[in-house]
């Protein structure tokens, strides 16, 4: 399996991206990792990484899409950008998936423009896997589309269900529609129409869910537009970070508490692992004709490793096949 990597995308690129790729080269299902970007900068980072670099390839790209640039315009204007060239490797059949920690909008724009959407899919959506008290939940859209129609949100539910089934292992994923109340009469006009459409679909639709239900683990897929989803995601990440800091401050406030912490060290370590977003890898851009994984801009080499792992799993599990079948059945019914 060959994974194309935007080596210049991210707050700590290319250092952390290259280091994470070298770690991921040890994965048995990886045959090649193609680092796309400034060749000299990539080679400089490889020289300090060590490890087995036999699976690493380099493709030079002279331009980078910055975090503050307008995504679609930058992708069209910068023909030799690292994200654009990495996506083209998938389009041309030279790679099985692409991963980027750079400008999210640019990754979405490049993948949509160059790979196109899957048959029947109106728009792609970013799916984020979040921890719960039970199995992880798939939240989508997490930022690709700020405004969505009921039809698009219903398609997101199909795509999220396919991902939950194939990657997380849920046999019949439970779908919830994020709203301001559990009753079907709650929400705006789009939410109400989406609720009606999901009720008449073949999906395992539970109904509306509220923000407080996200981490209970009673639903496997939560659907919303990208504006709401991105706020939910970033608020959750911030809350988890703040909670960890507050807990550490209180537990180290005096010698007695510090001593008690030693007894609970294993429990705290397990909790930290469960809350660590880097363990879940990147977020897949579902609905494009290929596999695209979008990692957090501040990703460390640890997060890059897991993002590449997720990309390989998505290719192996044939998520797109399920999406095409599910969306075709949905569109036929409506």
VMD Tcl script that draws the C-alpha trace (Angstrom):
set ca {
  {0.00 0.00 0.00}
  {1.31 3.43 -1.00}
  {0.41 6.55 0.98}
  {1.09 10.07 -0.32}
  {1.93 12.56 2.43}
  {1.84 16.35 2.30}
  {5.21 16.80 3.99}
  {4.92 20.59 4.13}
  {1.46 20.75 5.74}
  {1.13 21.53 9.46}
  {2.45 23.84 12.13}
  {5.56 21.70 12.67}
  {6.20 20.58 9.10}
  {8.29 19.13 7.73}
  {10.02 17.98 10.93}
  {7.13 16.22 12.67}
  {5.55 14.99 9.43}
  {8.77 13.35 8.27}
  {9.46 11.85 11.70}
  {5.93 10.44 11.88}
  {6.27 8.98 8.39}
  {9.50 7.23 9.34}
  {7.72 5.67 12.33}
  {4.79 4.61 10.13}
  {7.14 2.92 7.67}
  {7.35 0.09 10.21}
  {3.67 -0.81 9.64}
  {3.39 -4.14 7.85}
  {0.63 -3.04 5.46}
  {2.66 -0.07 4.17}
  {4.75 -0.68 1.06}
  {5.72 2.95 0.38}
  {5.30 6.41 1.88}
  {5.67 9.22 -0.65}
  {6.71 12.49 0.98}
  {5.65 15.42 -1.20}
  {7.24 18.84 -0.74}
  {10.56 20.68 -0.70}
  {13.03 17.87 -1.41}
  {15.98 19.55 0.30}
  {14.00 20.23 3.48}
  {12.62 16.68 3.53}
  {16.06 15.10 3.07}
  {17.45 17.30 5.85}
  {14.81 15.97 8.25}
  {15.33 12.38 7.10}
  {19.03 12.68 7.88}
  {18.28 13.17 11.58}
  {15.44 10.65 11.91}
  {17.34 7.39 11.64}
  {15.33 4.19 11.47}
  {14.55 2.10 8.40}
  {13.79 4.55 5.60}
  {13.67 1.97 2.83}
  {9.97 2.57 2.22}
  {10.33 6.37 1.99}
  {10.11 8.12 -1.39}
  {10.29 11.85 -2.15}
  {8.40 13.85 -4.76}
  {9.48 17.47 -5.05}
  {6.86 20.23 -4.93}
  {7.96 23.85 -4.98}
  {4.92 25.50 -3.36}
  {3.02 25.32 -0.07}
  {-0.55 26.39 0.72}
  {-0.36 28.42 3.91}
  {-2.81 28.08 6.78}
  {-4.25 31.55 6.19}
  {-4.77 31.29 2.43}
  {-8.15 30.98 0.73}
  {-8.29 27.23 0.02}
  {-9.87 26.88 -3.43}
  {-8.04 29.89 -4.86}
  {-4.70 28.74 -3.49}
  {-5.13 25.20 -4.87}
  {-5.97 26.57 -8.33}
  {-3.23 29.20 -8.29}
  {-0.44 27.09 -6.82}
  {-0.22 24.30 -9.37}
  {2.89 22.83 -7.73}
  {1.70 22.87 -4.12}
  {2.57 19.92 -1.90}
  {-1.08 19.14 -1.12}
  {-2.09 19.41 -4.78}
  {0.68 17.12 -5.98}
  {0.01 14.60 -3.19}
  {-3.67 14.37 -4.17}
  {-2.70 13.98 -7.82}
  {-0.71 10.86 -6.93}
  {-3.98 9.28 -5.75}
  {-5.84 10.53 -8.81}
  {-3.22 9.05 -11.13}
  {-3.18 5.68 -9.35}
  {0.34 6.14 -7.98}
  {-0.86 6.17 -4.35}
  {-3.77 4.56 -2.52}
  {-4.41 7.41 -0.08}
  {-3.30 10.93 0.81}
  {-2.67 12.45 4.25}
  {-2.20 16.11 5.16}
  {-1.92 18.14 8.37}
  {-1.93 21.41 6.47}
  {-4.68 23.84 5.50}
  {-7.89 21.81 5.97}
  {-9.80 23.78 3.37}
  {-7.03 23.23 0.85}
  {-7.07 19.48 1.48}
  {-10.84 19.44 0.98}
  {-10.65 21.63 -2.13}
  {-7.78 19.69 -3.72}
  {-9.44 16.33 -3.06}
  {-12.84 17.50 -4.33}
  {-11.43 19.17 -7.45}
  {-8.91 16.50 -8.41}
  {-10.56 13.29 -7.17}
  {-14.21 14.34 -7.53}
  {-16.94 12.95 -5.32}
  {-18.15 9.37 -5.32}
  {-21.16 8.57 -7.54}
  {-24.33 10.05 -6.06}
  {-22.55 12.07 -3.35}
  {-23.33 15.79 -3.37}
  {-20.55 16.95 -1.02}
  {-17.77 15.31 0.99}
  {-17.72 15.58 4.78}
  {-14.99 15.45 7.41}
  {-15.65 12.64 9.89}
  {-14.05 12.92 13.32}
  {-13.83 9.98 15.71}
  {-14.40 10.99 19.34}
  {-14.18 8.94 22.56}
  {-17.28 8.06 24.60}
  {-18.05 5.93 27.67}
  {-18.55 3.01 25.28}
  {-17.44 2.76 21.65}
  {-16.09 5.81 19.79}
  {-18.62 8.03 18.01}
  {-18.23 9.39 14.46}
  {-19.12 13.09 14.20}
  {-19.68 14.58 10.75}
  {-19.44 17.07 9.20}
  {-16.58 18.49 11.26}
  {-15.77 21.46 9.05}
  {-15.94 20.88 5.30}
  {-19.40 22.45 4.74}
  {-20.76 25.34 6.80}
  {-24.21 25.19 5.18}
  {-25.91 21.91 4.27}
  {-29.22 20.79 2.82}
  {-31.30 17.97 4.35}
  {-30.28 15.74 1.45}
  {-26.59 16.33 2.12}
  {-26.97 15.74 5.86}
  {-28.78 12.48 5.14}
  {-25.92 11.43 2.87}
  {-23.50 12.27 5.68}
  {-25.41 9.83 7.89}
  {-24.90 7.10 5.27}
  {-21.19 7.88 4.99}
  {-20.72 8.00 8.76}
  {-22.52 4.69 9.17}
  {-20.27 3.05 6.58}
  {-17.17 4.34 8.36}
  {-18.42 3.26 11.79}
  {-19.19 -0.21 10.46}
  {-15.98 -0.79 8.51}
  {-13.40 0.96 10.71}
  {-14.82 0.92 14.24}
  {-16.63 -2.39 13.88}
  {-20.23 -1.46 14.71}
  {-22.50 -3.97 12.97}
  {-25.55 -1.71 12.78}
  {-24.45 1.82 13.72}
  {-26.97 3.96 15.57}
  {-27.38 7.40 13.99}
  {-28.30 10.58 15.84}
  {-29.06 14.05 14.47}
  {-27.50 16.84 16.53}
  {-30.14 19.36 17.59}
  {-31.24 21.54 20.50}
  {-33.63 18.96 21.89}
  {-34.52 15.30 21.69}
  {-38.02 15.88 20.29}
  {-38.40 15.80 16.52}
  {-40.10 19.20 16.63}
  {-36.91 20.81 17.96}
  {-34.31 22.49 15.74}
  {-34.29 24.72 12.68}
  {-36.03 24.03 9.38}
  {-33.08 22.08 7.95}
  {-32.84 19.89 11.04}
  {-36.56 19.10 10.99}
  {-36.49 18.14 7.31}
  {-33.38 16.04 7.85}
  {-35.08 14.27 10.75}
  {-38.01 13.36 8.49}
  {-35.65 12.09 5.75}
  {-33.65 9.96 8.19}
  {-36.83 8.49 9.63}
  {-37.76 7.16 6.20}
  {-34.27 5.84 5.43}
  {-32.99 2.33 6.09}
  {-30.44 3.65 8.58}
  {-30.63 2.77 12.28}
  {-31.84 6.27 13.17}
  {-32.31 7.00 16.89}
  {-33.64 10.56 16.46}
  {-32.35 13.90 17.70}
  {-29.47 14.02 20.16}
  {-28.18 16.97 22.16}
  {-24.62 18.03 22.85}
  {-24.76 16.41 26.28}
  {-25.46 13.02 24.63}
  {-22.28 12.97 22.54}
  {-20.04 11.25 25.08}
  {-22.59 8.83 26.53}
  {-21.92 6.26 23.79}
  {-25.57 5.53 22.99}
  {-25.19 6.60 19.36}
  {-22.40 5.65 16.95}
  {-22.82 8.40 14.35}
  {-23.77 12.04 14.99}
  {-24.75 14.21 12.03}
  {-24.62 18.01 11.79}
  {-23.39 20.71 9.42}
  {-19.72 21.64 9.35}
  {-20.20 24.94 11.17}
  {-21.74 23.28 14.22}
  {-19.50 20.21 13.97}
  {-16.28 22.19 13.97}
  {-17.38 24.18 17.02}
  {-18.31 20.95 18.83}
  {-14.95 19.39 17.97}
  {-12.79 22.31 19.05}
  {-14.82 22.95 22.19}
  {-14.48 19.27 23.17}
  {-10.72 19.32 22.58}
  {-10.38 22.51 24.63}
  {-12.51 21.12 27.46}
  {-10.46 17.91 27.62}
  {-7.21 19.90 27.74}
  {-8.53 22.25 30.43}
  {-9.83 19.36 32.54}
  {-6.44 17.64 32.38}
  {-4.65 20.82 33.49}
  {-7.10 21.45 36.33}
  {-6.80 17.88 37.53}
  {-3.00 18.02 37.47}
  {-3.00 21.31 39.38}
  {-5.26 20.00 42.13}
  {-3.51 16.65 42.46}
  {-0.11 18.28 42.89}
  {-1.28 21.01 45.26}
  {0.31 19.40 48.33}
  {2.52 16.43 49.31}
  {-0.41 14.30 50.52}
  {-2.20 14.56 47.19}
  {1.03 13.86 45.32}
  {1.52 10.67 47.34}
  {-2.06 9.58 46.61}
  {-1.45 10.13 42.91}
  {1.14 7.37 42.88}
  {-1.56 4.85 43.71}
  {-3.73 6.09 40.84}
  {-0.96 6.52 38.31}
  {-2.19 3.64 36.13}
  {-5.76 4.96 36.07}
  {-4.61 8.46 35.10}
  {-2.42 7.06 32.34}
  {-5.34 5.06 30.92}
  {-7.62 8.12 31.06}
  {-5.06 10.28 29.31}
  {-4.72 7.71 26.53}
  {-8.50 7.57 26.09}
  {-8.78 11.37 25.85}
  {-5.73 11.86 23.64}
  {-7.02 12.97 20.19}
  {-3.73 11.95 18.59}
  {-4.50 8.29 19.27}
  {-7.47 8.46 16.89}
  {-5.35 9.61 13.97}
  {-6.62 12.01 11.35}
  {-10.15 12.64 10.20}
  {-11.22 11.04 6.90}
  {-12.76 13.19 4.19}
  {-15.65 10.90 3.30}
  {-17.37 11.08 -0.05}
  {-14.42 11.74 -2.36}
  {-13.32 9.22 -4.96}
  {-10.27 8.13 -3.01}
  {-8.99 8.12 0.56}
  {-8.00 11.45 2.11}
  {-7.05 11.80 5.78}
  {-6.86 15.25 7.35}
  {-4.75 15.58 10.49}
  {-4.73 18.41 13.03}
  {-2.48 21.34 12.11}
  {-0.62 21.00 15.39}
  {0.01 17.27 14.94}
  {3.11 15.76 16.51}
  {4.98 12.84 14.95}
  {2.85 10.56 17.13}
  {-0.35 11.98 15.59}
  {1.10 11.75 12.06}
  {1.91 8.08 12.65}
  {-1.70 7.36 13.63}
  {-3.08 9.43 10.75}
  {-1.09 7.29 8.31}
  {-2.32 4.17 10.11}
  {-5.93 5.32 9.69}
  {-5.33 6.00 5.99}
  {-4.07 2.45 5.49}
  {-7.06 1.01 7.38}
  {-9.53 3.01 5.29}
  {-8.01 1.66 2.08}
  {-8.00 -1.94 3.32}
  {-11.59 -1.82 4.62}
  {-13.09 -0.53 1.34}
  {-15.20 2.13 3.06}
  {-15.94 3.86 -0.25}
  {-17.64 0.75 -1.64}
  {-20.15 0.82 1.23}
  {-20.70 4.56 0.77}
  {-21.47 4.20 -2.94}
  {-23.97 1.41 -2.29}
  {-25.60 3.22 0.64}
  {-25.93 6.56 -1.13}
  {-27.30 4.90 -4.29}
  {-29.97 3.15 -2.23}
  {-30.78 6.40 -0.40}
  {-31.03 8.46 -3.60}
  {-33.20 5.82 -5.23}
  {-35.61 5.84 -2.29}
  {-35.91 9.65 -2.28}
}
mol new
graphics top color blue
foreach p $ca { graphics top sphere $p radius 0.5 }
foreach p [lrange $ca 0 end-1] q [lrange $ca 1 end] { graphics top cylinder $p $q radius 0.2 }
display resetview
